[in-house]
Amino acid sequence: RMVGNYMLGFCLGAFMMWCIASRIPGLWRSSPRRVLTVGLTCQLIGTSVYAWVAFKATQQVLEADYANIHFGVYDATLGLKSGSPGLAFLLMAGRFIAGMGSGICQQFYVASGLHLTPVAERPEHTTRWVFSGMIAIGGGPMLAAGLESFNQCEKGLVQDFTLVGLGQVVVVACAFAAVFAYHPDLENVPDHMEREVVDDCWEAAASTGDLDVVVRRIVLILGCLLMGSLRAFGVSAVEVVTASLLEDTYNWGQHKIGITIGVIFLTCVPVRVLHKMLGDKMSVVSWIRIFAVIAIAGCLLLDSPACSVLNKVCGLGCDGAL
C-alpha cells in the first residue's frame, strides 16, 4: 500500500507538471530552481512525516501492553485501535506527498532535457538518466537495510525504522543543497527543441489524410507507452512482489531482502558495460528483443509449474553428469 500510494502521488505530480510545462513552455529556462524547490519540498514533507510516524510508532510499541501481544503491538505500530488512530493515515498521506514531489521533479527533468539536449545526443542522455535511476533504486534498499540494522526496538519484537526515515530526510536535504549550489543559470542556453522536418511532415500528412504516416506515428507512441508501462510494472514487481514473497513465503530477514533487491537492480551495471562494448554492433531492436526474452524467462521462473519443470530438467542434467 505504501508503494502504491507513493506511485499514485508520483503519477499525479507528473501529470500536474506536464500540464504546467505544456502551458508555460519557457518554464525550464525561467524558473528551474523554483520548480525543483516545490518538488523537493513535497518530498521533504513526506519523508519527515515518515520519520515522525516511525518514531511515534516505536514509542507506542515500547509502551504497549505485551500481555495481549496479538493486539497490543499491532495496534501500537499502525495506530488502528490503540494509541493515535491517525498514524496509519498520516503515513500514507506522507508517502503520497513524497511521491507527488518526485513526480514533479522527474517530469520537469524530462521536459527540460528535451530543450537542453541536442537531438543526436538524446538516446545516450536518456540511457544515462535511466541508468542513474536504476542505481538509485538499487542503492535505496541497501542503504535502508544498513540503517535499519543499527536501530532495533528495545523489546526486540518490532523493528525501529526511525533511522530509515531520517536517512530519507538527509538525502532530500542533500538534493536541496545540490540544487541551490550547483544548478546553472539557463537564461542564455540554446533551445534544442526547434521543430524538425520529420515533425512538419507528419503534421502535414495528418492534415492531408495520409493514413499510413499517421498510423505509424500512433503505433510508435503506443509502443513507447507499452515499453514504459512494462518497465514500471517490472520495477514495481521487483520492489514489492519479490520482497513480499521472500519475507512471507521464504521467511527471509529484512536485511537480506534489502540487500538482495538492491543487488537485483544493480545488475544494470554489467548490462550497461556490455551495452557500451557491443552497442554499436547490434541494432536497438535487437537489444529490445534480447532483453524481452530475458525478461520473459525471468517471469517463467516465478511460475510454479515452470519451476517444477526446471527442477526436473536440472535433475536429469545432474544425473547425466554423474
DAQUI-V976962 format. One record per pair of residues at least 12 apart in sequence whose C-alpha atoms are under 8 Angstrom apart, sorted by the first residue. I is the first residue (numbers start at 1). GAP is how many residues later the second one is. Records with the same first field share a line. If there is no record, write none. Layout:
I->GAP + GAP
This chain:
1->91
2->90 + 93
3->92 + 237
5->87 + 88 + 90 + 91 + 94
6->89 + 90 + 91 + 92 + 93 + 94
7->89 + 92
8->88 + 91 + 92
9->86 + 87 + 88 + 89 + 90 + 91 + 92 + 94
10->86 + 88 + 89 + 90 + 91 + 92 + 93 + 94
11->88 + 89 + 92
12->88 + 91
13->86 + 87 + 88 + 89 + 90 + 91
14->86 + 89 + 90 + 91 + 92 + 93 + 94
15->88
16->88
17->86 + 87 + 90 + 91
18->89 + 90
21->87 + 90
28->80 + 83 + 84 + 87 + 158
29->157 + 158
30->156 + 157
33->146 + 147 + 150
35->69 + 70 + 73
36->68 + 69 + 72 + 143
37->139
38->63
39->61 + 62 + 63 + 64 + 65 + 66
40->61 + 62 + 65 + 132 + 135 + 136
41->60
42->55 + 56 + 58 + 59 + 60
43->54 + 55 + 56 + 57 + 58 + 59 + 129
44->54 + 125 + 128 + 129
45->49 + 52 + 53
46->47 + 48 + 49 + 50 + 51 + 52
47->47 + 48 + 51 + 118 + 119 + 121 + 122
48->46 + 117 + 118 + 121
49->41 + 42 + 45
50->41 + 44 + 45 + 115
51->110 + 111 + 112 + 113 + 114 + 115 + 118
52->110 + 113
53->34 + 37 + 38
54->106 + 107 + 108 + 111
55->105 + 106 + 107
57->19 + 20 + 21 + 22 + 30
58->18 + 19 + 95 + 100 + 101 + 102
60->16 + 17 + 23
61->12 + 15 + 16 + 97
62->91 + 92 + 93
64->12
73->85
114->78 + 79
115->75 + 76 + 77 + 78
116->73 + 74 + 75 + 76
117->75
118->74
119->73
131->137 + 138 + 141
134->131 + 132 + 134
135->130 + 131 + 133
137->125 + 128
138->123 + 124 + 125 + 126 + 127 + 128
139->123 + 127
140->122
141->117 + 118 + 120 + 121
142->116 + 117 + 119 + 120
144->20 + 23 + 114
145->109 + 110 + 111 + 113 + 114
146->109
147->16 + 17 + 20
148->12 + 13 + 15 + 16 + 107
149->106
151->12
202->12 + 15
238->23
239->22
243->14 + 18
